[in-house]
Amino acid sequence: MNPIGNLNKIFESRIRLGVMSILMVNDEVNFNDLKQMLEVTDGNLASHLNTLEENGYLKVHKGFIGRKTNTTYAITSAGEKAFKGHLVALEYMIKFTK
């Protein structure tokens, strides 16, 4: 079996991998907290979040806190399933590739 065949290309980016890891253990996280946790620029994070959203892995909620915009992100059930599948594929690759 091809050891990399079941890896999900969407999660090859360390930033997308980080976003998904954070969202797997948090109900929702806002943009600024993600940016701070991952230590990335606004534009870089926005680009990766957009990719995850376009693939149906994130849901986005745009709201306000007072007059200030507040965008939060949460993982979708499809995103959770895809990410768990990616982790299983990584574990398989580590355990069974000789």
C-alpha beads as a LAMMPS data file, in Angstrom:
LAMMPS data file: protein, C-alpha beads

98 atoms
97 bonds

1 atom types
1 bond types

-500.0 500.0 xlo xhi
-500.0 500.0 ylo yhi
-500.0 500.0 zlo zhi

Masses

1 110.0

Atoms # bond

1 1 1 0.000 0.000 0.000
2 1 1 1.227 3.499 -0.833
3 1 1 2.154 5.051 2.561
4 1 1 1.139 8.552 1.479
5 1 1 -1.913 7.629 -0.576
6 1 1 -4.470 8.407 2.138
7 1 1 -2.954 11.694 3.309
8 1 1 -5.170 14.707 2.631
9 1 1 -3.366 17.331 0.531
10 1 1 -5.385 20.125 2.137
11 1 1 -3.614 19.432 5.433
12 1 1 -0.071 19.440 4.003
13 1 1 0.315 23.097 4.999
14 1 1 1.589 23.505 8.550
15 1 1 -0.756 26.463 9.025
16 1 1 -3.856 24.505 7.959
17 1 1 -2.662 21.598 10.102
18 1 1 -2.368 24.018 13.038
19 1 1 -5.792 25.563 12.431
20 1 1 -7.462 22.168 12.314
21 1 1 -5.605 20.968 15.426
22 1 1 -6.734 24.051 17.359
23 1 1 -10.339 23.727 16.176
24 1 1 -10.519 20.018 17.002
25 1 1 -10.153 20.880 20.703
26 1 1 -12.077 24.188 20.794
27 1 1 -15.726 24.794 19.908
28 1 1 -14.809 27.992 18.091
29 1 1 -11.864 30.365 17.893
30 1 1 -11.751 33.932 16.624
31 1 1 -9.409 35.184 13.920
32 1 1 -7.115 37.148 16.234
33 1 1 -6.672 34.230 18.623
34 1 1 -5.809 31.898 15.740
35 1 1 -3.359 34.474 14.401
36 1 1 -1.708 34.798 17.796
37 1 1 -1.558 31.037 18.463
38 1 1 -0.064 30.254 15.059
39 1 1 2.124 33.384 14.873
40 1 1 1.172 34.200 11.277
41 1 1 0.194 37.366 9.400
42 1 1 -3.409 38.381 8.711
43 1 1 -3.115 37.728 4.992
44 1 1 -1.427 34.363 5.382
45 1 1 -3.986 33.124 7.897
46 1 1 -6.932 34.469 5.873
47 1 1 -5.706 32.621 2.788
48 1 1 -5.455 29.290 4.632
49 1 1 -8.798 29.763 6.381
50 1 1 -10.389 30.463 3.007
51 1 1 -8.989 27.203 1.607
52 1 1 -10.383 25.249 4.559
53 1 1 -13.756 26.978 4.248
54 1 1 -13.947 26.357 0.472
55 1 1 -13.377 22.655 1.121
56 1 1 -16.217 22.537 3.642
57 1 1 -13.954 21.959 6.652
58 1 1 -14.722 25.213 8.494
59 1 1 -17.813 27.214 9.266
60 1 1 -17.400 30.953 9.665
61 1 1 -19.476 33.245 11.846
62 1 1 -19.115 36.981 11.341
63 1 1 -20.449 39.119 14.130
64 1 1 -19.726 42.187 16.191
65 1 1 -18.485 42.881 19.678
66 1 1 -19.684 46.423 20.169
67 1 1 -18.708 48.161 16.936
68 1 1 -15.774 45.878 16.230
69 1 1 -16.079 42.927 13.868
70 1 1 -15.495 39.490 15.341
71 1 1 -15.049 36.528 13.022
72 1 1 -15.033 33.086 14.604
73 1 1 -14.270 29.715 13.070
74 1 1 -15.463 26.235 13.969
75 1 1 -14.811 22.854 12.432
76 1 1 -17.605 21.194 10.430
77 1 1 -18.469 17.521 10.762
78 1 1 -16.930 16.993 7.297
79 1 1 -13.796 18.786 8.487
80 1 1 -13.586 16.660 11.606
81 1 1 -14.008 13.471 9.593
82 1 1 -11.398 14.514 7.010
83 1 1 -8.889 15.583 9.658
84 1 1 -9.318 12.382 11.664
85 1 1 -8.793 10.409 8.447
86 1 1 -5.601 12.361 7.797
87 1 1 -4.336 11.604 11.315
88 1 1 -5.091 7.897 10.860
89 1 1 -3.157 7.959 7.579
90 1 1 -0.195 9.648 9.309
91 1 1 -0.226 7.041 12.075
92 1 1 -0.367 4.246 9.504
93 1 1 2.536 5.756 7.593
94 1 1 4.639 6.024 10.768
95 1 1 3.851 2.519 12.036
96 1 1 3.953 0.462 8.880
97 1 1 6.474 2.050 6.539
98 1 1 9.727 0.111 6.614

Bonds

1 1 1 2
2 1 2 3
3 1 3 4
4 1 4 5
5 1 5 6
6 1 6 7
7 1 7 8
8 1 8 9
9 1 9 10
10 1 10 11
11 1 11 12
12 1 12 13
13 1 13 14
14 1 14 15
15 1 15 16
16 1 16 17
17 1 17 18
18 1 18 19
19 1 19 20
20 1 20 21
21 1 21 22
22 1 22 23
23 1 23 24
24 1 24 25
25 1 25 26
26 1 26 27
27 1 27 28
28 1 28 29
29 1 29 30
30 1 30 31
31 1 31 32
32 1 32 33
33 1 33 34
34 1 34 35
35 1 35 36
36 1 36 37
37 1 37 38
38 1 38 39
39 1 39 40
40 1 40 41
41 1 41 42
42 1 42 43
43 1 43 44
44 1 44 45
45 1 45 46
46 1 46 47
47 1 47 48
48 1 48 49
49 1 49 50
50 1 50 51
51 1 51 52
52 1 52 53
53 1 53 54
54 1 54 55
55 1 55 56
56 1 56 57
57 1 57 58
58 1 58 59
59 1 59 60
60 1 60 61
61 1 61 62
62 1 62 63
63 1 63 64
64 1 64 65
65 1 65 66
66 1 66 67
67 1 67 68
68 1 68 69
69 1 69 70
70 1 70 71
71 1 71 72
72 1 72 73
73 1 73 74
74 1 74 75
75 1 75 76
76 1 76 77
77 1 77 78
78 1 78 79
79 1 79 80
80 1 80 81
81 1 81 82
82 1 82 83
83 1 83 84
84 1 84 85
85 1 85 86
86 1 86 87
87 1 87 88
88 1 88 89
89 1 89 90
90 1 90 91
91 1 91 92
92 1 92 93
93 1 93 94
94 1 94 95
95 1 95 96
96 1 96 97
97 1 97 98
